């Protein structure tokens, strides 16, 4: 038990790298948490408390060392209407419920369901997320004076060019430099632009345990449950995706089911501490790895630094111009975007591209990542079924001596290929005997059985004697016990005929 | 060459290029000869759980994820190749050492992952595991032996020999007997296993401030040793256990100490320390942990 939850090498094998990365991540977490609170329509402190709670809790209970979790854009977008219609307290309750659902998912090992989400949908999810984060910045850039554009543009220039400054470029986080520089410019030249303080309350104390002030009844549950289901799904999806990205980057393994329940615990903690629901953050996790963070220590320190900075520097935070924040968030959205996927569009099959683009379009249209993933998975499954339905052909020959027509069906018969199966048969032909050899066919579902029944009845009605060969073997695949099909010899039967 | 996958049981010498690698190899050769088993020289390439490049610029550009992956994997590949080559050279050198001493039933194996992971995977092939203690790159405090070593001792269910000095022939072996289940197992194993040779002298020592219980324990120990042809000597001492044991080892110029495995859980050990750990840290002769 203890051994599982406290591995020394997951904490103390990289102390120097983790301490530094923790600072860089905390500095980057602050503007993000504020920005995502604004997206969700709550005070910045809700996002900051959430990022602190989630980062600290997940450091202990998460399944992926070196991954950063906190308040995220994907989750913030899902709670907009809940906050608008019912207020903050319902959001906190929904956050706790989200956590409970995620813990249940972890307990039932639903992390494995992730394998049903194809790569194209994952890429679409990430790209849609990037676009949404960018779009969420647009309200800050409309109906404003030219100063805001100038400041934002200057901020982006600093973010991307500062790292090229020799020596200090790779020692100081460029988003921090940007924020400090722009804040100084605004104060020195006394420019009248909106700042973080205008957006709502910042934390002035440590977070405290609070039970959400909501009526505990069925009505409340019915209000928050749909939100919690979407939040739980999107949270787990983004967390597991991010875990895979960190796995790849660091060439190490993660425990996906522990991550699911860990996210649950973290969200429960966040809800009771006055924070919004969150999940793993792609951009932050990449920044963490890039800065040298590898273990749980960097996640924990990021959370702790965040809280210390926020509580003691809240006066300073409030004077940060929104333009600086927007610049940082544009960087986050650009960094989240999977650029490689655009370059690969030309080489990938059209069906894959359709799935990816459809996921992006649905998400951007509805602002709901869960819906996008659902559409993406559905489309991908349909394309897959369509591909498999091509794996069926028929051989037919006629024996004049006995006046027998034989149809030999080879391949996969299921809902999508059932019509094609029926079309193999020539119902117009007048023959005495008809033999249907199914010994190399596979009937995957009830549609296939219906199709066969239909064919047999029709042929009999035309006056032929119909004989079936190998029907039992063909339909043995209908049985849902897939355990036996995992054995090599059973797979060989399906692939190569009985 | 023989493949590690086809071996049923073997003596595993785990070498990492630290200063006792040759001694580990020699002890393993001795044991392999006694047991007439294949000797496997195992070198593991551990994935570093630490970062080396520091870039604190904290920004992410378009396509940064792919670039970072590229960069990190190149770096790892480079380091791994070095480690693999070093390990290969070491293994070949040690195989040469073994064959030159006339033992040909030896194979070399190089695997990715930590030593613990690999031993756990190979567990059913292990007859004896031998590795050097004070291995390279382990920062140790007074009461710590590195979590890797402790986990191996706890979880790997075969005799383990910790080598902490140059090789010298095993003419005698001492077992610390306190009547607890761990030391009973150790004593039983010591008196029945062919591993240490029949002629090797066995010392059974009990350190106890209470003379009566000491007498009882020694009587119990005598019962446990069924093979009467073994050359045994029983020693009773009183005093601070660790100190007394160390002086006892010195006085009788013992070549190897046999002990049982950890008797307490990990949590307790983490808070209160462990006699086993202290022993492993302070004893200057190779230790065999029997279970």
Interface residues (C-beta under 8 A of the other chain):
Chain A: X2 X3 X7 X8 X9 X10 X13 X14 X17 X20 X21 X23 X24 X25 X27 X28 X159 X160 X162 X163 X169 X170 X171 X172 X173 X174 X175 X176 X245 X248 X249 X250 X251 X252 X283 X286 X287 X289 X290 X291 X292 X293 X294 X295 X331 X332 X334 X335 X336 X337 X338 X339 X340
Chain B: X47 X49 X50 X51 X53 X54 X55 X56 X57 X58 X59 X60 X61 X62 X63 X64 X65 X66 X68 X69 X72 X73 X76 X147 X151 X266 X267 X270
